[in-house]
Amino acid sequence: MSIPRPARKPFREAKLRIDGSEKGKEPNRPLIDLLAQAREVQQLVMASPELALHQLAKRERRCRKQLTKLLRISYLCPRIVEAILEGTQPMAITRMHLLEMELPIIWTQQEELFGLAA
């Protein structure tokens, strides 16, 4: 009696990016969605200036911390927003990075932080 041996799966090629500063080639959908969410939160805040952020979060049934993070992203430097929309942002700009970091308020400092300073 003989049992056929299953064929081995072919080795999958892995690609390693050496230069982390290389820019993306096409727009990053999760980043664009994040910008849209941030803009939505900014509009909510501006439409209800009488409400504190925790009150707004309660009314919208959303997490106050998440609203705070999105509101901070809504004030991202226009040059960085443009780079994200064009897909030319530095690889260091990720959805998670933007959500977790403390962004400077001053746009030139944001540009320097991400290596976009002129």
Secondary structure by P-SEA (a helix, b strand, c coil): ccccccccccbbbbbbbcccccccccccaaaaaaaaaaaaaaaaaaacccccaaaaaaaacccaaaaaaaaaaaaccaaaaaaaaaccccccccaaaaacccccccaaaaaaaacccc
